[in-house]
Amino acid sequence: MPPQKVFYCGSNANLLHALRISGGGSLQVEQIPDSFSFHDLARMPEVGMLVLQHEPPSSDSFASLRNWQRENPDVPVLVLTSDYTPDTTKFLMRSGAKEVLPLPVEGEKVLACYEAFFPGFRQAQPKRAQKGIKSGNILLAATAPGIMAVGVDLHATVLPTLPHPPQIAVEQGVENFYNGLEVNYFGLLKVRLNGKKIDFNWQAKMLFGYLAYHSTKALSRDHLARVFWPEKQESQPESARRSLNVELNHIRKAIRQQTGMERELIVFDKNCYRLQLDGPMLSDVATFKGLCQKIQLFQRDGQAVPDELFQQAIKTYSSNFLDDCPEDALNWVEVERQHLGALFEQMADLYSAQLSDKGEYYRATSVCHEILTRDQRMEVIHRRLMFCYGKLGMYNKVEQQYRLLCHIMEREFQSKPSAETMRVYQQLKKECD
């Protein structure tokens, strides 16, 4: 019988990382897309646990989960949710889930579920005075109105301690804090000045992010107005300038109040705005681009790229560029997002190809899965996964990966896999036969 795995149905890269860290390497956690049906999952014999991320306000998945649980009563299901309304709690209680944990989830609670639902699994030696949770005993949707707790007394349950999982984002090599400006663009935009986090409203945050992204340039008022208020700038340029002034004032006020810094960080000179910095700005995008340049230099010289460079590049690209900016909201964000995504796909392709060419197929599959947590739409990585699975003789995984790719291509692009992917798939099928 193949080893049992944890299958995570969701799209949060940090949450997937937390699930993997909580298993301490003793459990294999794989991600499946929302479009991967329960019917498909039922045919996979290695399912040891299903972790389902609930996306409020939708409750459509609960009915399918309940039906699936009736047919697979021995497979524990863990639901992660941030919604504790009475209606959702009612659906959760009827879903057949063994446990419901609140988001953001704590590592020790995930570990406790692993220890409860996987016989023989033990991440840490339990103390004699501690008791682990029992299957189906606790429903942690306890903050719903009118519901204190469902199951055993929560105060009588002692959970083992596990340090919080590290963030995937690179810490820029700074031990305590950087005495200057730090901006993280991958995922949610985060701004720190002299170690202090600065919060803006959304429009001001995007404007400051743009100024920081082009910190080596002086940007005119008309240019900024065209980028952020293109329609206003076209028909009512004075109104666009007023909007720009409002957001700039908000930025200045936020910096002054939250850092205590009196001098102006944004200066206006010769009809242009620019950042006035005492030292270089740190940015995860700049770090990522620097790593990519080093990788490309090794490639041009015909040398094998050190694994450490590839690994650092993958870790630095923790998510898409400015995930907190909706698609088509700002044209410059979409342009950079596509550019950086294509660069990451190129680096991911090079790394997985290098491992595959060296015959390190197990490592290659692990790297491919890590890459796909950043972006599931990379067909070349799905194709390499299929190839590596074929080399390992895991033809059932080839079939699963191909069907998963078909789901993603249909959902995201309303198309089928490319001719090259289909050729690889058909060749692997022949080898299997």
Contacts in CASP RR format, 6 or more apart in sequence:
PFRMAT RR
TARGET T0000
AUTHOR 0000-0000-0000
METHOD contacts of the structure
MODEL  1
MPPQKVFYCGSNANLLHALRISGGGSLQVEQIPDSFSFHDLARMPEVGML
VLQHEPPSSDSFASLRNWQRENPDVPVLVLTSDYTPDTTKFLMRSGAKEV
LPLPVEGEKVLACYEAFFPGFRQAQPKRAQKGIKSGNILLAATAPGIMAV
GVDLHATVLPTLPHPPQIAVEQGVENFYNGLEVNYFGLLKVRLNGKKIDF
NWQAKMLFGYLAYHSTKALSRDHLARVFWPEKQESQPESARRSLNVELNH
IRKAIRQQTGMERELIVFDKNCYRLQLDGPMLSDVATFKGLCQKIQLFQR
DGQAVPDELFQQAIKTYSSNFLDDCPEDALNWVEVERQHLGALFEQMADL
YSAQLSDKGEYYRATSVCHEILTRDQRMEVIHRRLMFCYGKLGMYNKVEQ
QYRLLCHIMEREFQSKPSAETMRVYQQLKKECD
1 45 0 8 1.000
2 45 0 8 1.000
2 46 0 8 1.000
3 28 0 8 1.000
3 46 0 8 1.000
4 46 0 8 1.000
4 47 0 8 1.000
4 48 0 8 1.000
4 49 0 8 1.000
4 118 0 8 1.000
5 27 0 8 1.000
5 28 0 8 1.000
5 29 0 8 1.000
5 30 0 8 1.000
5 46 0 8 1.000
5 47 0 8 1.000
5 48 0 8 1.000
5 49 0 8 1.000
6 19 0 8 1.000
6 27 0 8 1.000
6 28 0 8 1.000
6 29 0 8 1.000
6 30 0 8 1.000
6 48 0 8 1.000
6 49 0 8 1.000
6 50 0 8 1.000
6 51 0 8 1.000
6 114 0 8 1.000
7 29 0 8 1.000
7 30 0 8 1.000
7 31 0 8 1.000
7 32 0 8 1.000
7 41 0 8 1.000
7 44 0 8 1.000
7 47 0 8 1.000
7 48 0 8 1.000
7 49 0 8 1.000
7 50 0 8 1.000
7 51 0 8 1.000
8 15 0 8 1.000
8 16 0 8 1.000
8 19 0 8 1.000
8 29 0 8 1.000
8 30 0 8 1.000
8 31 0 8 1.000
8 32 0 8 1.000
8 51 0 8 1.000
8 53 0 8 1.000
9 31 0 8 1.000
9 32 0 8 1.000
9 33 0 8 1.000
9 34 0 8 1.000
9 36 0 8 1.000
9 50 0 8 1.000
9 51 0 8 1.000
9 52 0 8 1.000
9 53 0 8 1.000
10 16 0 8 1.000
10 31 0 8 1.000
10 32 0 8 1.000
10 33 0 8 1.000
10 34 0 8 1.000
10 52 0 8 1.000
10 53 0 8 1.000
11 33 0 8 1.000
11 34 0 8 1.000
11 53 0 8 1.000
11 376 0 8 1.000
12 53 0 8 1.000
13 168 0 8 1.000
13 318 0 8 1.000
13 319 0 8 1.000
13 373 0 8 1.000
13 374 0 8 1.000
14 167 0 8 1.000
14 168 0 8 1.000
14 318 0 8 1.000
15 53 0 8 1.000
15 80 0 8 1.000
15 103 0 8 1.000
15 105 0 8 1.000
16 29 0 8 1.000
16 31 0 8 1.000
16 373 0 8 1.000
17 165 0 8 1.000
17 168 0 8 1.000
17 373 0 8 1.000
18 105 0 8 1.000
18 107 0 8 1.000
18 110 0 8 1.000
18 165 0 8 1.000
19 29 0 8 1.000
19 51 0 8 1.000
19 110 0 8 1.000
20 27 0 8 1.000
20 29 0 8 1.000
21 107 0 8 1.000
21 165 0 8 1.000
21 166 0 8 1.000
22 107 0 8 1.000
22 110 0 8 1.000
22 111 0 8 1.000
22 114 0 8 1.000
22 123 0 8 1.000
22 162 0 8 1.000
22 165 0 8 1.000
23 29 0 8 1.000
23 110 0 8 1.000
23 111 0 8 1.000
23 114 0 8 1.000
23 123 0 8 1.000
24 123 0 8 1.000
26 121 0 8 1.000
26 123 0 8 1.000
27 114 0 8 1.000
27 118 0 8 1.000
27 121 0 8 1.000
29 51 0 8 1.000
30 369 0 8 1.000
31 369 0 8 1.000
31 372 0 8 1.000
31 373 0 8 1.000
31 376 0 8 1.000
32 41 0 8 1.000
32 404 0 8 1.000
33 376 0 8 1.000
33 404 0 8 1.000
33 407 0 8 1.000
33 408 0 8 1.000
33 411 0 8 1.000
35 407 0 8 1.000
35 408 0 8 1.000
35 410 0 8 1.000
35 411 0 8 1.000
36 404 0 8 1.000
36 407 0 8 1.000
37 64 0 8 1.000
38 64 0 8 1.000
38 65 0 8 1.000
38 67 0 8 1.000
38 68 0 8 1.000
40 403 0 8 1.000
41 47 0 8 1.000
41 50 0 8 1.000
41 68 0 8 1.000
42 68 0 8 1.000
42 71 0 8 1.000
42 72 0 8 1.000
44 400 0 8 1.000
47 72 0 8 1.000
47 75 0 8 1.000
48 75 0 8 1.000
48 76 0 8 1.000
48 117 0 8 1.000
48 118 0 8 1.000
49 75 0 8 1.000
49 76 0 8 1.000
49 77 0 8 1.000
49 78 0 8 1.000
49 113 0 8 1.000
49 114 0 8 1.000
49 117 0 8 1.000
49 118 0 8 1.000
50 75 0 8 1.000
50 76 0 8 1.000
50 77 0 8 1.000
50 78 0 8 1.000
51 77 0 8 1.000
51 78 0 8 1.000
51 79 0 8 1.000
51 80 0 8 1.000
52 61 0 8 1.000
52 65 0 8 1.000
52 77 0 8 1.000
52 78 0 8 1.000
52 79 0 8 1.000
52 80 0 8 1.000
52 97 0 8 1.000
53 80 0 8 1.000
53 81 0 8 1.000
53 103 0 8 1.000
54 61 0 8 1.000
54 79 0 8 1.000
54 80 0 8 1.000
54 81 0 8 1.000
54 82 0 8 1.000
54 83 0 8 1.000
54 88 0 8 1.000
54 92 0 8 1.000
56 81 0 8 1.000
56 82 0 8 1.000
56 83 0 8 1.000
56 88 0 8 1.000
57 83 0 8 1.000
57 88 0 8 1.000
59 87 0 8 1.000
59 88 0 8 1.000
59 91 0 8 1.000
62 91 0 8 1.000
62 92 0 8 1.000
62 94 0 8 1.000
62 95 0 8 1.000
65 77 0 8 1.000
65 79 0 8 1.000
65 95 0 8 1.000
65 96 0 8 1.000
65 97 0 8 1.000
66 94 0 8 1.000
66 95 0 8 1.000
66 96 0 8 1.000
69 75 0 8 1.000
69 77 0 8 1.000
69 95 0 8 1.000
69 96 0 8 1.000
69 97 0 8 1.000
76 98 0 8 1.000
76 99 0 8 1.000
76 113 0 8 1.000
76 117 0 8 1.000
76 135 0 8 1.000
77 95 0 8 1.000
77 96 0 8 1.000
77 97 0 8 1.000
77 98 0 8 1.000
77 99 0 8 1.000
78 97 0 8 1.000
78 98 0 8 1.000
78 99 0 8 1.000
78 100 0 8 1.000
78 101 0 8 1.000
78 110 0 8 1.000
78 113 0 8 1.000
78 117 0 8 1.000
79 92 0 8 1.000
79 95 0 8 1.000
79 97 0 8 1.000
79 99 0 8 1.000
79 100 0 8 1.000
79 101 0 8 1.000
80 100 0 8 1.000
80 101 0 8 1.000
80 102 0 8 1.000
80 103 0 8 1.000
80 105 0 8 1.000
81 88 0 8 1.000
81 92 0 8 1.000
81 100 0 8 1.000
81 101 0 8 1.000
81 102 0 8 1.000
81 103 0 8 1.000
81 141 0 8 1.000
82 102 0 8 1.000
82 103 0 8 1.000
84 102 0 8 1.000
84 141 0 8 1.000
84 142 0 8 1.000
84 143 0 8 1.000
84 144 0 8 1.000
85 144 0 8 1.000
85 145 0 8 1.000
86 144 0 8 1.000
86 145 0 8 1.000
86 146 0 8 1.000
86 147 0 8 1.000
88 141 0 8 1.000
88 144 0 8 1.000
89 141 0 8 1.000
89 144 0 8 1.000
89 147 0 8 1.000
92 100 0 8 1.000
92 139 0 8 1.000
92 141 0 8 1.000
93 139 0 8 1.000
93 141 0 8 1.000
93 150 0 8 1.000
98 113 0 8 1.000
98 117 0 8 1.000
98 135 0 8 1.000
98 136 0 8 1.000
99 113 0 8 1.000
99 133 0 8 1.000
99 136 0 8 1.000
99 138 0 8 1.000
99 139 0 8 1.000
99 140 0 8 1.000
100 139 0 8 1.000
100 140 0 8 1.000
100 141 0 8 1.000
101 109 0 8 1.000
101 110 0 8 1.000
101 113 0 8 1.000
101 140 0 8 1.000
102 140 0 8 1.000
102 141 0 8 1.000
102 143 0 8 1.000
106 164 0 8 1.000
107 162 0 8 1.000
107 164 0 8 1.000
107 165 0 8 1.000
108 159 0 8 1.000
108 160 0 8 1.000
108 161 0 8 1.000
108 162 0 8 1.000
109 140 0 8 1.000
109 159 0 8 1.000
111 123 0 8 1.000
111 124 0 8 1.000
111 159 0 8 1.000
111 160 0 8 1.000
111 162 0 8 1.000
112 132 0 8 1.000
112 133 0 8 1.000
112 159 0 8 1.000
112 160 0 8 1.000
113 133 0 8 1.000
114 121 0 8 1.000
114 123 0 8 1.000
115 121 0 8 1.000
115 122 0 8 1.000
115 123 0 8 1.000
115 132 0 8 1.000
115 160 0 8 1.000
116 132 0 8 1.000
116 133 0 8 1.000
116 134 0 8 1.000
116 135 0 8 1.000
117 135 0 8 1.000
123 160 0 8 1.000
123 162 0 8 1.000
124 160 0 8 1.000
124 161 0 8 1.000
124 162 0 8 1.000
126 132 0 8 1.000
126 160 0 8 1.000
129 158 0 8 1.000
130 158 0 8 1.000
130 159 0 8 1.000
130 160 0 8 1.000
131 156 0 8 1.000
131 157 0 8 1.000
131 158 0 8 1.000
132 157 0 8 1.000
132 158 0 8 1.000
132 159 0 8 1.000
132 160 0 8 1.000
133 157 0 8 1.000
133 159 0 8 1.000
134 152 0 8 1.000
136 151 0 8 1.000
137 151 0 8 1.000
137 152 0 8 1.000
137 157 0 8 1.000
138 149 0 8 1.000
138 150 0 8 1.000
138 151 0 8 1.000
138 152 0 8 1.000
138 154 0 8 1.000
138 157 0 8 1.000
139 149 0 8 1.000
139 150 0 8 1.000
139 151 0 8 1.000
141 147 0 8 1.000
141 150 0 8 1.000
142 148 0 8 1.000
142 149 0 8 1.000
142 150 0 8 1.000
142 154 0 8 1.000
167 318 0 8 1.000
168 315 0 8 1.000
168 318 0 8 1.000
169 184 0 8 1.000
169 186 0 8 1.000
169 284 0 8 1.000
169 315 0 8 1.000
169 316 0 8 1.000
169 318 0 8 1.000
170 284 0 8 1.000
170 287 0 8 1.000
170 312 0 8 1.000
170 315 0 8 1.000
170 316 0 8 1.000
170 318 0 8 1.000
172 178 0 8 1.000
172 182 0 8 1.000
172 282 0 8 1.000
172 284 0 8 1.000
172 287 0 8 1.000
174 182 0 8 1.000
174 282 0 8 1.000
177 192 0 8 1.000
177 194 0 8 1.000
177 195 0 8 1.000
178 192 0 8 1.000
178 194 0 8 1.000
178 195 0 8 1.000
178 282 0 8 1.000
179 194 0 8 1.000
179 195 0 8 1.000
180 193 0 8 1.000
180 194 0 8 1.000
180 195 0 8 1.000
180 277 0 8 1.000
180 278 0 8 1.000
180 279 0 8 1.000
180 281 0 8 1.000
180 282 0 8 1.000
181 191 0 8 1.000
181 192 0 8 1.000
181 193 0 8 1.000
181 212 0 8 1.000
181 265 0 8 1.000
181 275 0 8 1.000
181 277 0 8 1.000
181 281 0 8 1.000
181 282 0 8 1.000
182 190 0 8 1.000
182 191 0 8 1.000
182 192 0 8 1.000
182 193 0 8 1.000
182 195 0 8 1.000
182 281 0 8 1.000
182 282 0 8 1.000
182 283 0 8 1.000
183 189 0 8 1.000
183 190 0 8 1.000
183 191 0 8 1.000
183 192 0 8 1.000
183 209 0 8 1.000
183 212 0 8 1.000
183 213 0 8 1.000
183 281 0 8 1.000
183 282 0 8 1.000
183 283 0 8 1.000
183 284 0 8 1.000
184 190 0 8 1.000
184 283 0 8 1.000
184 284 0 8 1.000
185 209 0 8 1.000
185 213 0 8 1.000
185 283 0 8 1.000
185 284 0 8 1.000
185 285 0 8 1.000
185 321 0 8 1.000
185 322 0 8 1.000
186 284 0 8 1.000
186 285 0 8 1.000
186 288 0 8 1.000
186 316 0 8 1.000
186 317 0 8 1.000
186 318 0 8 1.000
186 319 0 8 1.000
186 320 0 8 1.000
186 321 0 8 1.000
186 323 0 8 1.000
187 318 0 8 1.000
187 319 0 8 1.000
187 320 0 8 1.000
187 321 0 8 1.000
187 322 0 8 1.000
187 323 0 8 1.000
187 324 0 8 1.000
188 322 0 8 1.000
188 323 0 8 1.000
188 324 0 8 1.000
189 205 0 8 1.000
189 206 0 8 1.000
189 209 0 8 1.000
189 322 0 8 1.000
189 324 0 8 1.000
189 325 0 8 1.000
190 197 0 8 1.000
191 197 0 8 1.000
191 198 0 8 1.000
191 200 0 8 1.000
191 205 0 8 1.000
191 208 0 8 1.000
191 209 0 8 1.000
191 212 0 8 1.000
192 198 0 8 1.000
193 255 0 8 1.000
193 259 0 8 1.000
193 261 0 8 1.000
193 265 0 8 1.000
194 259 0 8 1.000
194 261 0 8 1.000
196 258 0 8 1.000
196 259 0 8 1.000
197 258 0 8 1.000
198 254 0 8 1.000
198 255 0 8 1.000
198 258 0 8 1.000
198 259 0 8 1.000
199 254 0 8 1.000
199 258 0 8 1.000
200 208 0 8 1.000
200 250 0 8 1.000
200 251 0 8 1.000
200 254 0 8 1.000
201 250 0 8 1.000
202 324 0 8 1.000
203 228 0 8 1.000
203 247 0 8 1.000
204 247 0 8 1.000
204 250 0 8 1.000
204 251 0 8 1.000
204 254 0 8 1.000
206 228 0 8 1.000
206 322 0 8 1.000
206 325 0 8 1.000
206 330 0 8 1.000
206 333 0 8 1.000
207 224 0 8 1.000
207 228 0 8 1.000
207 244 0 8 1.000
207 247 0 8 1.000
207 248 0 8 1.000
207 251 0 8 1.000
208 251 0 8 1.000
210 224 0 8 1.000
210 227 0 8 1.000
210 228 0 8 1.000
210 332 0 8 1.000
211 219 0 8 1.000
211 266 0 8 1.000
211 273 0 8 1.000
211 274 0 8 1.000
211 275 0 8 1.000
212 275 0 8 1.000
212 281 0 8 1.000
212 283 0 8 1.000
213 283 0 8 1.000
213 285 0 8 1.000
213 336 0 8 1.000
215 274 0 8 1.000
215 275 0 8 1.000
215 277 0 8 1.000
215 281 0 8 1.000
217 274 0 8 1.000
218 269 0 8 1.000
218 270 0 8 1.000
218 272 0 8 1.000
218 273 0 8 1.000
218 274 0 8 1.000
219 272 0 8 1.000
219 273 0 8 1.000
219 274 0 8 1.000
220 271 0 8 1.000
220 272 0 8 1.000
220 273 0 8 1.000
221 241 0 8 1.000
221 244 0 8 1.000
221 271 0 8 1.000
221 272 0 8 1.000
221 273 0 8 1.000
222 233 0 8 1.000
222 237 0 8 1.000
224 244 0 8 1.000
224 273 0 8 1.000
225 232 0 8 1.000
225 233 0 8 1.000
225 237 0 8 1.000
225 240 0 8 1.000
225 241 0 8 1.000
225 243 0 8 1.000
225 244 0 8 1.000
226 233 0 8 1.000
226 240 0 8 1.000
227 330 0 8 1.000
227 331 0 8 1.000
227 332 0 8 1.000
228 243 0 8 1.000
228 244 0 8 1.000
228 247 0 8 1.000
228 330 0 8 1.000
229 239 0 8 1.000
229 240 0 8 1.000
229 243 0 8 1.000
229 244 0 8 1.000
230 331 0 8 1.000
232 239 0 8 1.000
232 240 0 8 1.000
232 243 0 8 1.000
233 240 0 8 1.000
248 266 0 8 1.000
248 273 0 8 1.000
251 266 0 8 1.000
252 264 0 8 1.000
252 265 0 8 1.000
252 266 0 8 1.000
255 261 0 8 1.000
255 265 0 8 1.000
256 262 0 8 1.000
263 276 0 8 1.000
264 276 0 8 1.000
265 275 0 8 1.000
265 276 0 8 1.000
265 277 0 8 1.000
266 273 0 8 1.000
266 274 0 8 1.000
266 275 0 8 1.000
266 276 0 8 1.000
267 273 0 8 1.000
267 274 0 8 1.000
267 275 0 8 1.000
267 276 0 8 1.000
275 281 0 8 1.000
284 316 0 8 1.000
284 318 0 8 1.000
285 321 0 8 1.000
285 340 0 8 1.000
287 316 0 8 1.000
288 313 0 8 1.000
288 316 0 8 1.000
288 317 0 8 1.000
288 340 0 8 1.000
288 343 0 8 1.000
288 344 0 8 1.000
289 343 0 8 1.000
291 309 0 8 1.000
291 312 0 8 1.000
291 313 0 8 1.000
291 316 0 8 1.000
291 347 0 8 1.000
292 313 0 8 1.000
292 343 0 8 1.000
292 346 0 8 1.000
292 347 0 8 1.000
294 309 0 8 1.000
295 305 0 8 1.000
295 309 0 8 1.000
295 310 0 8 1.000
295 313 0 8 1.000
295 347 0 8 1.000
295 350 0 8 1.000
298 304 0 8 1.000
298 305 0 8 1.000
298 306 0 8 1.000
298 309 0 8 1.000
299 305 0 8 1.000
299 350 0 8 1.000
304 354 0 8 1.000
305 350 0 8 1.000
305 351 0 8 1.000
305 354 0 8 1.000
307 351 0 8 1.000
310 347 0 8 1.000
310 350 0 8 1.000
310 351 0 8 1.000
310 354 0 8 1.000
313 344 0 8 1.000
313 347 0 8 1.000
313 351 0 8 1.000
314 344 0 8 1.000
314 347 0 8 1.000
314 348 0 8 1.000
314 351 0 8 1.000
314 367 0 8 1.000
314 370 0 8 1.000
314 371 0 8 1.000
314 374 0 8 1.000
317 340 0 8 1.000
317 341 0 8 1.000
317 344 0 8 1.000
317 347 0 8 1.000
317 374 0 8 1.000
318 374 0 8 1.000
319 374 0 8 1.000
320 337 0 8 1.000
320 340 0 8 1.000
320 341 0 8 1.000
320 374 0 8 1.000
320 375 0 8 1.000
321 333 0 8 1.000
321 336 0 8 1.000
321 337 0 8 1.000
321 340 0 8 1.000
321 341 0 8 1.000
322 333 0 8 1.000
322 336 0 8 1.000
322 337 0 8 1.000
325 333 0 8 1.000
327 334 0 8 1.000
328 334 0 8 1.000
341 375 0 8 1.000
344 374 0 8 1.000
344 375 0 8 1.000
345 375 0 8 1.000
345 378 0 8 1.000
345 380 0 8 1.000
345 381 0 8 1.000
348 367 0 8 1.000
348 371 0 8 1.000
348 378 0 8 1.000
348 380 0 8 1.000
348 381 0 8 1.000
349 380 0 8 1.000
349 381 0 8 1.000
349 384 0 8 1.000
351 367 0 8 1.000
352 364 0 8 1.000
352 367 0 8 1.000
352 368 0 8 1.000
352 371 0 8 1.000
352 381 0 8 1.000
352 384 0 8 1.000
353 384 0 8 1.000
355 361 0 8 1.000
355 363 0 8 1.000
355 364 0 8 1.000
355 367 0 8 1.000
356 364 0 8 1.000
356 384 0 8 1.000
356 387 0 8 1.000
356 388 0 8 1.000
356 391 0 8 1.000
359 391 0 8 1.000
361 388 0 8 1.000
361 391 0 8 1.000
361 392 0 8 1.000
362 388 0 8 1.000
362 392 0 8 1.000
364 384 0 8 1.000
364 388 0 8 1.000
365 385 0 8 1.000
365 388 0 8 1.000
365 389 0 8 1.000
365 392 0 8 1.000
368 381 0 8 1.000
368 382 0 8 1.000
368 384 0 8 1.000
368 385 0 8 1.000
368 388 0 8 1.000
369 385 0 8 1.000
371 378 0 8 1.000
371 381 0 8 1.000
372 378 0 8 1.000
372 381 0 8 1.000
372 382 0 8 1.000
376 408 0 8 1.000
377 408 0 8 1.000
377 412 0 8 1.000
377 413 0 8 1.000
379 405 0 8 1.000
379 409 0 8 1.000
379 417 0 8 1.000
379 418 0 8 1.000
379 421 0 8 1.000
382 401 0 8 1.000
382 402 0 8 1.000
382 404 0 8 1.000
382 405 0 8 1.000
382 408 0 8 1.000
382 417 0 8 1.000
382 421 0 8 1.000
383 405 0 8 1.000
383 417 0 8 1.000
383 420 0 8 1.000
383 421 0 8 1.000
383 424 0 8 1.000
385 397 0 8 1.000
385 401 0 8 1.000
386 398 0 8 1.000
386 401 0 8 1.000
386 402 0 8 1.000
386 421 0 8 1.000
386 424 0 8 1.000
386 425 0 8 1.000
386 428 0 8 1.000
387 424 0 8 1.000
387 428 0 8 1.000
389 395 0 8 1.000
389 397 0 8 1.000
389 398 0 8 1.000
389 401 0 8 1.000
389 428 0 8 1.000
390 397 0 8 1.000
390 398 0 8 1.000
390 428 0 8 1.000
390 431 0 8 1.000
390 432 0 8 1.000
395 428 0 8 1.000
395 429 0 8 1.000
395 431 0 8 1.000
395 432 0 8 1.000
398 425 0 8 1.000
398 428 0 8 1.000
398 429 0 8 1.000
398 432 0 8 1.000
402 417 0 8 1.000
402 421 0 8 1.000
402 425 0 8 1.000
405 417 0 8 1.000
405 421 0 8 1.000
406 416 0 8 1.000
406 417 0 8 1.000
409 415 0 8 1.000
409 416 0 8 1.000
409 417 0 8 1.000
410 416 0 8 1.000
416 422 0 8 1.000
417 425 0 8 1.000
END
